[in-house]
Amino acid sequence: MKKYLFNVLIFCVVIGGAYLIYDRVKSTPPVQDTLAYSDFISKVKHGQVERVEVSGQQIGVRTSDGQNYQTFNPGDGHLIDDLLSAGVQIRTVPPEQESFLMRVFISWFPMLLMIVVLVIYMRRTQSGMGGGGFGKSKAKMLEEDKMTVTFNDVAGCEEAKEDVAELVDFLADPQKFQKLGGKIPRGILMVGPPGTGKTLIAKAIAGEAGVKFFTISGSDFVEMFVGVGASRVRDMFAQAKEHAPCIIFIDEIDAVGRQRGGPGMGGGNDEREQTLNQLLVEMDGFNGNEGVIVIAATNRADVLDKALLRPGRFDRQVNVGLPDVRGREQILNVHIRKVPAAADVELKYLARGTPGFSGADLANIINEAALFAARSNKQEVSMSDLEKAKDKILMGAERHTMVMTEEDKLLTAYHEAGHCIVGQMSPDHDAVYKVSIMPRGRALGITMFLPDRDQYSASKRKLESQIASLFGGRIAELMIYGGDRVTTGASNDIERATELARNMVTRWGLSDKLGPLVYGEEGGRPFMGHPGTQGSSVSGNVAHLIDEEIRAVIDRNYQRAETILQENIIILHKMANALMKWETIDRLQIEDLMAGKDPRPPLEDEGLQANKPSEPSNEVQGKTDKKAINGKNKPAGQV
């Protein structure tokens, strides 16, 4: 009915406008020559006017010679007398009046226009609450033939693939489960860090099962209009029921599924909460959604509402974590198929050198390597291109245009050499992979350590060795230049060493004096509905003991690093000279220096063969702070 009335109004407006134009054209008199009023009076007095036709102030003139003119009466009160005295025939025509329909149309046109605008606004507003427009779901439906991703395209997360594989069996043959009374999970929540392949797994499920796939982001539900989010949830599930069996994939569900009722998060009628309430009802309410499986992805499962996580809604949580060394090699094999690879590419070495990398990071390495090869006009991507790409992602791009004085370069060389020597001489410490004084990103120099394997925990001896190596750079500066010329380059090293020592004492129970207790509590998230903590949970005496223990750990390892460098002062000088000569030294050159030998020249192809056995996982900061690098891409369990 609303659509009919709207069309009628539009029709009336169009017809009225056409009639107005036609009427104006019809009422327009034929074009005649105009005659000045003074000339008209002169012709009257000379008897040259035969007939006049008066219509209001318009005067039509016909002269005795048969010419027609038109003039305008300026309000001459003696005009009629002059015409009569001259024997001119006078005709009068009543002024033309607009038709009744035209008067109605002109008077009602503004009102009709307002009605049309009001109807359009009401239609859009009501559609936001119901069928179409704002309230229509933004979920994109992908047909079965467009889902080309399969489990063969997913690598590095075998456990997650096993957890979701039964969904494929159910969608392909539901009778197999139903005849035994089994019910497939209504929802699967995939949790994991960004870039680990959560969305890819959802696409692979739809591709393997051959069903329709609806995809939407959590932020697409909420708009500025009240009720739009809940309407979109209803519309999305209505579409899904029509195409069952199918899969609904909600990416970043934490945008709409955050815990309700937290202080400062709005009242019970908050738009986001209404959307969440509707989602809860659709997933497990009175109306069943047979054949509709909801898959959601998030990296913030801790902030989701508990009602959303219970069985019957999201029955199963699948952890999609960072891949191990075998998983990284499988992921690299998937992505390397997209580029022409040279014969010297050995992905197992690259996989060993990228602990803590996600699938997205590994794909970025392949892409960056292809760009390096293209800039060098190569036909294939070589191992050296992959190494360059990995170093760029780990350390940042080389800053060749940065101008450093020889004095600054030498100080940076001693700083990095101090890190390297202490790390090499400390027990259980990761071996050094590469030392460089080439500026990269925000760092003037960098020392990269490598793990022998993926690490999931760290011993007390290893942690103390890391603290000692962190102080190696500052101690080397003090030994060579003295206290007056020590720089701020070790600020991040000191920060990281202090954090390690504090965690050893207060969190990990690695203090003999304080024992295996946790001291202090982390603040909660009151804005997420979690209770927060006020103040510290330890007494003043215990806090004093904690400070003393932290100081003891720092002093003990600072003294150990200083002793190591004093005993190896010759190696320190040689390594600094090698860095000044080549700017970057590799593992084999470091082994020569630590053995007291002169370092060999770097191998061809950027020392690739020297670096094959392992790759870096952790870096020690050089002259300039570089928190972004130090906090990223560490192996699992790395502190």
Secondary structure by P-SEA (a helix, b strand, c coil): caaaaaaaaaaaaaaaaaaaaaaaaaacccbbbbbbaaaaaaaaaaccccbbbbcccbbbbbcccccccccccccccaaaaaaaaabbbbbbbccccccaaaaaaaaaaaaaaaaaaaaaaaaaaaaaacccccccccbbbbcccccccccccccccaaaaaaaaaaaaaaacaaaaaaaccccccbbbbbccccccaaaaaaaaaaaabbbbbbbccccccccccaaaaaaaaaaaaaaaaaccbbbbbccccccccccccccccccccaaaaaaaaaaaaaccccccccbbbbbbbcccccccccccccccccbbbbbccccaaaaaaaaaaaaccccccccccaaaaaaacccccaaaaaaaaaaaaaaaaaaccccccaaaaaaaaaaaacccccccccccaaaaaaaaaaaaaaaaaaaaccccccccccccccccccccbbbbbbccccccccaaaaaaaaaaaaaaaaaaaaccccccccccaaaaaaaaaaaaaaacccccccccccccccccccccccccbbbbccccccaaaaaaaaaaaaaaaaaaaaaaaaaaaaaaaaaaaaaaaaaacccccaaaaaaaaaccccccccccccccccccccccbbbbcccccccccccccccccc
